[in-house]
């Protein structure tokens, strides 16, 4: 059964587990009749998979055959592939299946998407460094990627050498033929030229395959951790805000109980409309949300930050380029995918092919994603950097954690309002070692912005009167894009039995050129690269560096304000002074309704 029949197969099981490390895949969802492509970069894997699939496919035809590219086969999920193989191969034959989960986005990249440029030269020059970095950051399945890239590069150099020799010989034959040869000798030269042409085509195909595999391996690697990042799972304590020890509130009432008593929160209604992990803000809580947004914006604006409001929907390949994946390493869904008539076949018109040209859309988990994507495929002038933006947005997280005290109420939800800071900076001058400038005393442009972000976070929490601790986050807690991360955790009286009562309310991350390389965001006028002018210094076009940070995560800060501002004797919540100007009548406290 050939590829034409394989094209007509619809996998009937929802994608549930890992995939081959060398495969690009979109969800395997046969029940909704969404067709997906199979594009293995490993010919051996491809042949084996096609053989297993083809032998077991039922002889049925799909009415939507016209939707498929006849040159490619559909991806079949791990569960269905194993089932098909079991039916195709005699029972006495033992088969061992192993599928590694790729951490990169599986969304199809359209032609207009930014072309990623992983730093393959640095990776192959430092394979051991990247191996240890993967181990330190819990990316062990990818720890050998650097060594594989080095091996593939050697293969590529050899193929290019062979291709060059073949072209030189081909040119020599062309010159000989122009000189006029005897018919017998001419026939021999023409035959040799024909063979060389076929060999060159094989070399070029092999070069493309190797280059694609190297790029894929490079994109799978996480960013290198900063020297400031602790290795392991324990963070370093950098300091405190509003005192070095938690206050004694005299109660352990949760914001859920307080919110219900004062008619501020309604989780029952949201459970009816949307399920667990959503909520209604009511009365003063809804007003406090707007006050917190305005206050956070005002703090950043006085420092020169530009306000932007981003879209909530982004292309899946943009989210993937920023380091956000559909599923985490344990397979839990992280991102909401949008199902629309533009991205799936129309049931009314089977010949409608518009879905093939439309890339998938996802709900942004943070404004960091649309902010970063706003400068994709652009070159930023150095004199305009650092480019700093801040804006409020709705954020969507598919994973809200297991139900329990740790995730109770507003602490971990599926949808929330957040004010995000994002900045693009120039990269520091490159030293002879290739790791940055040798002057450790001075801060790089991205480090300066990073410290400014943390300073804004400290100012906001200080003025809100919340006690908090500042943590340098360890390698185990870094996302794929971050090279360094600082979290600030506020004190929650109701969480005294969890992490000493502390819970994260802000985060700031340096991402180096990780996102810029994947989004093709460059800097014009970068100085310090070799070959750019006199003494190796001149104007070049390098990649930007990105920094992001939370100015205000509304639900968690609101929860902290309700718990820390609760006056048990009066039965009211005291509103922080800095927020009162944005509250109607500049109210000082939230009281029970009817009093």
RAMO-V527964 format. One record per pair of residues at least 4 apart in sequence whose ideal C-beta (glycine too) atoms are under 8 Angstrom apart, sorted by sequence separation. I is the first residue (numbers start at 0). J is the second residue. If there is no record, write none. Layout:
I | J
I | J
//
This chain:
0 | 4
1 | 5
2 | 6
3 | 7
4 | 8
18 | 22
29 | 33
41 | 45
42 | 46
43 | 47
44 | 48
45 | 49
46 | 50
47 | 51
48 | 52
49 | 53
50 | 54
51 | 55
52 | 56
60 | 64
63 | 67
67 | 71
75 | 79
76 | 80
77 | 81
78 | 82
79 | 83
80 | 84
81 | 85
82 | 86
83 | 87
84 | 88
88 | 92
101 | 105
108 | 112
118 | 122
119 | 123
120 | 124
121 | 125
122 | 126
125 | 129
126 | 130
127 | 131
128 | 132
129 | 133
130 | 134
131 | 135
132 | 136
134 | 138
138 | 142
143 | 147
144 | 148
145 | 149
146 | 150
147 | 151
148 | 152
149 | 153
150 | 154
151 | 155
152 | 156
153 | 157
154 | 158
155 | 159
156 | 160
157 | 161
158 | 162
159 | 163
160 | 164
161 | 165
162 | 166
163 | 167
164 | 168
165 | 169
166 | 170
167 | 171
168 | 172
169 | 173
170 | 174
171 | 175
172 | 176
173 | 177
174 | 178
176 | 180
180 | 184
181 | 185
182 | 186
183 | 187
184 | 188
185 | 189
186 | 190
187 | 191
188 | 192
189 | 193
190 | 194
191 | 195
192 | 196
193 | 197
194 | 198
195 | 199
196 | 200
197 | 201
198 | 202
199 | 203
200 | 204
201 | 205
202 | 206
203 | 207
204 | 208
205 | 209
206 | 210
207 | 211
208 | 212
209 | 213
210 | 214
211 | 215
212 | 216
213 | 217
214 | 218
215 | 219
216 | 220
224 | 228
229 | 233
239 | 243
242 | 246
252 | 256
253 | 257
254 | 258
255 | 259
256 | 260
257 | 261
259 | 263
265 | 269
266 | 270
267 | 271
268 | 272
269 | 273
270 | 274
273 | 277
280 | 284
281 | 285
282 | 286
283 | 287
284 | 288
285 | 289
286 | 290
287 | 291
288 | 292
289 | 293
290 | 294
291 | 295
292 | 296
293 | 297
294 | 298
295 | 299
296 | 300
297 | 301
298 | 302
300 | 304
313 | 317
314 | 318
315 | 319
316 | 320
317 | 321
319 | 323
326 | 330
327 | 331
338 | 342
339 | 343
345 | 349
347 | 351
352 | 356
353 | 357
364 | 368
366 | 370
367 | 371
368 | 372
369 | 373
371 | 375
379 | 383
380 | 384
402 | 406
403 | 407
406 | 410
429 | 433
430 | 434
442 | 446
443 | 447
444 | 448
445 | 449
446 | 450
447 | 451
448 | 452
449 | 453
450 | 454
451 | 455
452 | 456
453 | 457
454 | 458
455 | 459
456 | 460
457 | 461
458 | 462
459 | 463
472 | 476
473 | 477
477 | 481
494 | 498
495 | 499
498 | 502
510 | 514
512 | 516
513 | 517
514 | 518
515 | 519
527 | 531
531 | 535
532 | 536
533 | 537
552 | 556
553 | 557
554 | 558
555 | 559
556 | 560
557 | 561
558 | 562
559 | 563
560 | 564
561 | 565
566 | 570
574 | 578
575 | 579
578 | 582
582 | 586
590 | 594
0 | 5
28 | 33
39 | 44
75 | 80
117 | 122
133 | 138
134 | 139
175 | 180
180 | 185
229 | 234
239 | 244
252 | 257
258 | 263
259 | 264
269 | 274
270 | 275
272 | 277
280 | 285
299 | 304
313 | 318
318 | 323
319 | 324
326 | 331
337 | 342
338 | 343
340 | 345
344 | 349
363 | 368
374 | 379
379 | 384
400 | 405
401 | 406
405 | 410
406 | 411
430 | 435
432 | 437
436 | 441
442 | 447
460 | 465
472 | 477
477 | 482
495 | 500
497 | 502
515 | 520
526 | 531
530 | 535
531 | 536
532 | 537
551 | 556
566 | 571
574 | 579
580 | 585
18 | 24
39 | 45
67 | 73
88 | 94
132 | 138
133 | 139
224 | 230
229 | 235
257 | 263
258 | 264
300 | 306
326 | 332
327 | 333
345 | 351
363 | 369
400 | 406
405 | 411
409 | 415
429 | 435
430 | 436
431 | 437
477 | 483
478 | 484
494 | 500
514 | 520
515 | 521
529 | 535
531 | 537
532 | 538
565 | 571
566 | 572
579 | 585
26 | 33
28 | 35
122 | 129
270 | 277
280 | 287
325 | 332
326 | 333
344 | 351
379 | 386
399 | 406
428 | 435
429 | 436
430 | 437
436 | 443
460 | 467
477 | 484
494 | 501
528 | 535
530 | 537
531 | 538
565 | 572
566 | 573
579 | 586
25 | 33
27 | 35
37 | 45
75 | 83
133 | 141
134 | 142
180 | 188
269 | 277
280 | 288
325 | 333
345 | 353
427 | 435
428 | 436
435 | 443
442 | 450
476 | 484
492 | 500
494 | 502
531 | 539
564 | 572
574 | 582
579 | 587
26 | 35
39 | 48
85 | 94
133 | 142
176 | 185
255 | 264
269 | 278
324 | 333
325 | 334
345 | 354
427 | 436
491 | 500
527 | 536
528 | 537
530 | 539
564 | 573
14 | 24
25 | 35
84 | 94
254 | 264
269 | 279
296 | 306
315 | 325
323 | 333
324 | 334
344 | 354
488 | 498
490 | 500
491 | 501
526 | 536
564 | 574
24 | 35
25 | 36
37 | 48
131 | 142
133 | 144
255 | 266
268 | 279
323 | 334
325 | 336
343 | 354
400 | 411
490 | 501
491 | 502
526 | 537
528 | 539
561 | 572
564 | 575
14 | 26
24 | 36
84 | 96
130 | 142
176 | 188
266 | 278
341 | 353
342 | 354
374 | 386
399 | 411
457 | 469
471 | 483
472 | 484
489 | 501
526 | 538
560 | 572
574 | 586
13 | 26
14 | 27
23 | 36
24 | 37
129 | 142
130 | 143
175 | 188
176 | 189
265 | 278
266 | 279
341 | 354
399 | 412
471 | 484
472 | 485
488 | 501
489 | 502
525 | 538
526 | 539
528 | 541
574 | 587
13 | 27
14 | 28
264 | 278
265 | 279
340 | 354
399 | 413
471 | 485
472 | 486
488 | 502
524 | 538
525 | 539
560 | 574
573 | 587
574 | 588
12 | 27
13 | 28
22 | 37
23 | 38
81 | 96
129 | 144
130 | 145
264 | 279
342 | 357
470 | 485
488 | 503
489 | 504
523 | 538
525 | 540
560 | 575
573 | 588
574 | 589
13 | 29
22 | 38
80 | 96
129 | 145
130 | 146
172 | 188
176 | 192
264 | 280
265 | 281
318 | 334
341 | 357
342 | 358
396 | 412
397 | 413
427 | 443
453 | 469
469 | 485
470 | 486
487 | 503
488 | 504
525 | 541
572 | 588
10 | 27
12 | 29
13 | 30
22 | 39
128 | 145
263 | 280
264 | 281
342 | 359
396 | 413
426 | 443
427 | 444
469 | 486
470 | 487
486 | 503
487 | 504
523 | 540
571 | 588
572 | 589
10 | 28
11 | 29
21 | 39
22 | 40
127 | 145
263 | 281
342 | 360
370 | 388
395 | 413
396 | 414
426 | 444
427 | 445
469 | 487
470 | 488
487 | 505
522 | 540
571 | 589
10 | 29
11 | 30
21 | 40
77 | 96
126 | 145
172 | 191
173 | 192
262 | 281
263 | 282
315 | 334
395 | 414
424 | 443
425 | 444
426 | 445
468 | 487
486 | 505
487 | 506
521 | 540
522 | 541
569 | 588
571 | 590
9 | 29
19 | 39
21 | 41
52 | 72
125 | 145
126 | 146
172 | 192
262 | 282
263 | 283
264 | 284
370 | 390
394 | 414
424 | 444
467 | 487
468 | 488
486 | 506
521 | 541
522 | 542
570 | 590
571 | 591
77 | 98
261 | 282
263 | 284
315 | 336
339 | 360
393 | 414
394 | 415
424 | 445
467 | 488
485 | 506
521 | 542
522 | 543
570 | 591
19 | 41
22 | 44
122 | 144
123 | 145
126 | 148
261 | 283
337 | 359
393 | 415
394 | 416
467 | 489
484 | 506
485 | 507
520 | 542
521 | 543
566 | 588
9 | 32
21 | 44
49 | 72
52 | 75
122 | 145
126 | 149
168 | 191
169 | 192
172 | 195
336 | 359
337 | 360
369 | 392
393 | 416
394 | 417
422 | 445
424 | 447
466 | 489
467 | 490
484 | 507
485 | 508
520 | 543
336 | 360
337 | 361
366 | 390
392 | 416
424 | 448
465 | 489
466 | 490
484 | 508
9 | 34
10 | 35
19 | 44
123 | 148
312 | 337
336 | 361
337 | 362
366 | 391
391 | 416
392 | 417
465 | 490
483 | 508
484 | 509
520 | 545
122 | 148
123 | 149
169 | 195
258 | 284
335 | 361
366 | 392
391 | 417
422 | 448
482 | 508
483 | 509
516 | 542
48 | 75
56 | 83
168 | 195
169 | 196
334 | 361
335 | 362
365 | 392
391 | 418
392 | 419
460 | 487
481 | 508
482 | 509
515 | 542
52 | 80
55 | 83
334 | 362
366 | 394
390 | 418
391 | 419
480 | 508
481 | 509
482 | 510
515 | 543
19 | 48
34 | 63
51 | 80
54 | 83
55 | 84
119 | 148
123 | 152
363 | 392
365 | 394
389 | 418
390 | 419
460 | 489
481 | 510
482 | 511
512 | 541
515 | 544
165 | 195
169 | 199
334 | 364
364 | 394
389 | 419
422 | 452
457 | 487
478 | 508
480 | 510
512 | 542
515 | 545
32 | 63
52 | 83
55 | 86
333 | 364
363 | 394
364 | 395
389 | 420
456 | 487
477 | 508
482 | 513
512 | 543
514 | 545
34 | 66
36 | 68
48 | 80
51 | 83
52 | 84
55 | 87
363 | 395
364 | 396
388 | 420
389 | 421
420 | 452
453 | 485
512 | 544
513 | 545
34 | 67
38 | 71
51 | 84
54 | 87
119 | 152
165 | 198
166 | 199
362 | 395
387 | 420
388 | 421
468 | 501
480 | 513
511 | 544
512 | 545
37 | 71
54 | 88
165 | 199
387 | 421
388 | 422
449 | 483
453 | 487
467 | 501
479 | 513
480 | 514
510 | 544
511 | 545
36 | 71
37 | 72
387 | 422
420 | 455
509 | 544
510 | 545
36 | 72
37 | 73
38 | 74
51 | 87
102 | 138
325 | 361
386 | 422
449 | 485
510 | 546
36 | 73
37 | 74
51 | 88
162 | 199
165 | 202
385 | 422
386 | 423
467 | 504
509 | 546
510 | 547
35 | 73
36 | 74
37 | 75
385 | 423
386 | 424
508 | 546
34 | 73
35 | 74
102 | 141
384 | 423
385 | 424
465 | 504
507 | 546
508 | 547
100 | 140
162 | 202
384 | 424
385 | 425
507 | 547
508 | 548
99 | 140
161 | 202
162 | 203
323 | 364
384 | 425
507 | 548
316 | 358
323 | 365
506 | 548
507 | 549
159 | 202
315 | 358
318 | 361
505 | 548
506 | 549
5 | 49
8 | 52
158 | 202
162 | 206
314 | 358
315 | 359
379 | 423
381 | 425
460 | 504
505 | 549
314 | 359
315 | 360
318 | 363
323 | 368
460 | 505
504 | 549
505 | 550
314 | 360
315 | 361
318 | 364
321 | 367
459 | 505
505 | 551
2 | 49
5 | 52
27 | 74
158 | 205
159 | 206
313 | 360
314 | 361
321 | 368
505 | 552
5 | 53
8 | 56
27 | 75
158 | 206
312 | 360
313 | 361
504 | 552
4 | 53
8 | 57
25 | 74
27 | 76
312 | 361
370 | 419
374 | 423
456 | 505
24 | 74
29 | 79
312 | 362
313 | 363
318 | 368
321 | 371
371 | 421
2 | 53
5 | 56
8 | 59
23 | 74
155 | 206
158 | 209
311 | 362
312 | 363
317 | 368
320 | 371
321 | 372
366 | 417
370 | 421
456 | 507
504 | 555
1 | 53
4 | 56
7 | 59
9 | 61
22 | 74
24 | 76
27 | 79
311 | 363
317 | 369
320 | 372
365 | 417
367 | 419
503 | 555
504 | 556
0 | 53
7 | 60
8 | 61
310 | 363
366 | 419
502 | 555
0 | 54
4 | 58
7 | 61
155 | 209
309 | 363
317 | 371
365 | 419
367 | 421
453 | 507
6 | 61
154 | 209
155 | 210
313 | 368
317 | 372
320 | 375
366 | 421
452 | 507
504 | 559
0 | 56
18 | 74
313 | 369
7 | 64
309 | 366
502 | 559
0 | 58
6 | 64
18 | 76
151 | 209
155 | 213
314 | 372
317 | 375
449 | 507
18 | 77
310 | 369
313 | 372
385 | 444
7 | 67
16 | 76
17 | 77
309 | 369
335 | 395
384 | 444
449 | 509
6 | 67
15 | 76
16 | 77
151 | 212
152 | 213
309 | 370
334 | 395
387 | 448
14 | 76
15 | 77
16 | 78
151 | 213
335 | 397
385 | 447
6 | 69
10 | 73
13 | 76
15 | 78
307 | 370
333 | 396
334 | 397
385 | 448
446 | 509
9 | 73
10 | 74
12 | 76
309 | 373
333 | 397
445 | 509
8 | 73
10 | 75
148 | 213
151 | 216
332 | 397
333 | 398
3 | 69
6 | 72
10 | 76
12 | 78
307 | 373
332 | 398
445 | 511
489 | 555
2 | 69
5 | 72
6 | 73
8 | 75
12 | 79
331 | 398
489 | 556
491 | 558
5 | 73
11 | 79
148 | 216
491 | 559
10 | 79
147 | 216
148 | 217
490 | 559
493 | 562
2 | 72
12 | 82
489 | 559
492 | 562
36 | 107
327 | 398
491 | 562
492 | 563
144 | 216
491 | 563
144 | 217
490 | 563
492 | 565
141 | 216
144 | 219
145 | 220
144 | 220
20 | 98
141 | 219
19 | 98
20 | 99
22 | 101
26 | 105
141 | 220
18 | 98
19 | 99
25 | 105
141 | 221
17 | 98
18 | 99
20 | 101
24 | 105
25 | 106
307 | 388
309 | 390
311 | 392
410 | 491
16 | 98
17 | 99
18 | 100
23 | 105
25 | 107
138 | 220
305 | 387
306 | 388
307 | 389
308 | 390
311 | 393
17 | 100
18 | 101
138 | 221
304 | 387
305 | 388
306 | 389
307 | 390
308 | 391
309 | 392
16 | 100
23 | 107
303 | 387
304 | 388
305 | 389
306 | 390
308 | 392
311 | 395
136 | 221
304 | 389
407 | 493
426 | 512
18 | 105
133 | 220
420 | 507
132 | 220
133 | 221
136 | 224
132 | 221
135 | 224
300 | 389
404 | 493
405 | 494
299 | 389
404 | 494
129 | 220
132 | 223
436 | 527
459 | 550
465 | 556
132 | 224
404 | 496
405 | 497
410 | 502
423 | 515
456 | 548
459 | 551
296 | 389
404 | 497
455 | 548
456 | 549
463 | 556
119 | 213
129 | 223
295 | 389
452 | 546
456 | 550
465 | 559
119 | 214
122 | 217
128 | 223
135 | 230
296 | 391
452 | 547
453 | 548
455 | 550
465 | 560
135 | 231
426 | 522
452 | 548
117 | 214
423 | 520
425 | 522
449 | 546
463 | 560
466 | 563
119 | 217
122 | 220
428 | 526
429 | 527
448 | 546
465 | 563
115 | 214
118 | 217
292 | 391
426 | 525
428 | 527
429 | 528
445 | 544
449 | 548
464 | 563
117 | 217
222 | 322
425 | 525
427 | 527
429 | 529
444 | 544
445 | 545
464 | 564
117 | 218
443 | 544
445 | 546
115 | 218
117 | 220
464 | 575
103 | 215
463 | 575
462 | 575
463 | 577
103 | 218
426 | 541
462 | 577
463 | 578
103 | 219
304 | 420
425 | 541
426 | 542
102 | 219
426 | 543
101 | 219
425 | 543
426 | 544
102 | 221
424 | 543
425 | 544
20 | 140
423 | 543
424 | 544
299 | 420
423 | 544
424 | 545
296 | 418
423 | 545
424 | 546
276 | 399
295 | 418
422 | 545
275 | 399
292 | 416
421 | 545
422 | 546
421 | 546
422 | 547
292 | 418
421 | 547
275 | 402
291 | 418
420 | 547
288 | 416
419 | 547
420 | 548
419 | 548
420 | 549
278 | 408
419 | 549
420 | 550
278 | 409
418 | 549
419 | 550
417 | 549
418 | 550
418 | 551
278 | 412
417 | 551
276 | 411
277 | 412
417 | 552
418 | 553
276 | 412
277 | 413
417 | 553
276 | 413
277 | 414
415 | 552
416 | 553
276 | 414
384 | 522
415 | 553
416 | 554
415 | 554
273 | 413
379 | 520
381 | 522
266 | 408
376 | 518
377 | 519
378 | 520
379 | 521
380 | 522
381 | 523
382 | 524
412 | 554
371 | 514
375 | 518
376 | 519
377 | 520
378 | 521
379 | 522
380 | 523
381 | 524
264 | 408
374 | 518
375 | 519
376 | 520
377 | 521
378 | 522
379 | 523
380 | 524
381 | 525
410 | 554
264 | 409
375 | 520
378 | 523
381 | 526
409 | 554
410 | 555
372 | 518
374 | 520
409 | 555
371 | 518
409 | 557
410 | 558
302 | 451
371 | 520
409 | 558
258 | 408
408 | 558
255 | 407
255 | 408
302 | 455
253 | 407
254 | 408
255 | 409
253 | 408
254 | 409
323 | 478
324 | 479
299 | 455
322 | 478
298 | 455
322 | 479
322 | 480
321 | 480
322 | 481
384 | 543
298 | 458
391 | 551
298 | 459
389 | 550
378 | 540
295 | 459
379 | 543
294 | 459
42 | 208
40 | 208
294 | 462
374 | 543
40 | 211
41 | 212
40 | 212
371 | 545
40 | 215
371 | 547
370 | 547
367 | 547
365 | 547
322 | 510
21 | 212
137 | 328
322 | 513
322 | 514
321 | 514
21 | 215
320 | 514
321 | 517
320 | 517
321 | 518
319 | 517
320 | 518
317 | 518
112 | 314
112 | 316
109 | 314
112 | 317
115 | 320
109 | 316
113 | 320
106 | 314
107 | 315
108 | 316
106 | 315
107 | 316
106 | 316
104 | 315
104 | 316
106 | 318
106 | 319
104 | 318
105 | 319
104 | 319
103 | 319
104 | 320
240 | 457
104 | 323
106 | 325
241 | 460
104 | 324
105 | 325
240 | 460
241 | 461
246 | 466
103 | 324
104 | 325
240 | 461
245 | 466
102 | 324
244 | 466
241 | 464
241 | 465
242 | 466
240 | 465
241 | 466
100 | 326
102 | 328
240 | 466
241 | 467
239 | 466
240 | 467
100 | 328
239 | 467
240 | 468
239 | 468
240 | 469
100 | 330
238 | 468
239 | 469
238 | 469
236 | 468
237 | 469
236 | 469
237 | 470
236 | 470
237 | 471
235 | 470
236 | 471
234 | 470
235 | 471
234 | 471
254 | 491
234 | 472
235 | 473
234 | 473
254 | 493
233 | 473
252 | 492
253 | 493
232 | 473
251 | 492
252 | 493
229 | 471
231 | 473
234 | 476
250 | 492
251 | 493
228 | 471
229 | 472
230 | 473
231 | 474
232 | 475
227 | 471
228 | 472
229 | 473
230 | 474
231 | 475
232 | 476
246 | 490
248 | 492
251 | 495
228 | 473
229 | 474
245 | 490
112 | 358
228 | 474
109 | 356
240 | 487
237 | 485
109 | 358
228 | 477
108 | 358
224 | 474
107 | 358
299 | 550
106 | 358
107 | 359
234 | 486
298 | 550
106 | 359
224 | 477
228 | 482
245 | 499
296 | 550
106 | 361
222 | 477
228 | 483
245 | 500
295 | 550
221 | 477
227 | 483
228 | 484
295 | 551
221 | 478
222 | 479
225 | 482
294 | 551
221 | 479
222 | 480
224 | 482
225 | 483
221 | 480
222 | 481
223 | 482
224 | 483
292 | 551
222 | 482
291 | 551
292 | 553
113 | 375
291 | 553
113 | 376
288 | 553
291 | 556
291 | 557
288 | 557
287 | 557
284 | 557
287 | 560
278 | 554
280 | 557
284 | 561
66 | 344
63 | 344
66 | 349
294 | 577
65 | 349
225 | 509
294 | 578
65 | 350
63 | 349
66 | 352
62 | 349
65 | 352
287 | 574
291 | 578
294 | 581
66 | 354
222 | 510
223 | 511
290 | 578
293 | 581
66 | 355
222 | 511
222 | 513
283 | 574
287 | 578
290 | 581
289 | 581
290 | 582
286 | 581
287 | 582
286 | 582
286 | 583
263 | 561
218 | 517
283 | 582
254 | 557
258 | 561
283 | 586
254 | 558
257 | 561
254 | 559
257 | 562
283 | 589
31 | 338
254 | 561
254 | 562
257 | 565
124 | 433
253 | 562
26 | 336
33 | 343
34 | 344
252 | 562
260 | 570
261 | 571
282 | 592
32 | 343
33 | 344
261 | 572
31 | 343
32 | 344
121 | 433
17 | 330
252 | 565
16 | 330
248 | 562
248 | 563
250 | 565
252 | 567
257 | 572
246 | 563
248 | 565
250 | 567
249 | 567
263 | 589
261 | 589
261 | 590
262 | 591
261 | 591
262 | 592
260 | 591
261 | 592
25 | 359
136 | 474
137 | 475
135 | 474
136 | 475
135 | 475
136 | 477
138 | 479
102 | 479
118 | 512
118 | 516
117 | 516
116 | 516
117 | 517
115 | 516
116 | 517
115 | 517
115 | 518
116 | 519
113 | 517
115 | 519
113 | 518
114 | 519
113 | 519
113 | 520
116 | 542
//
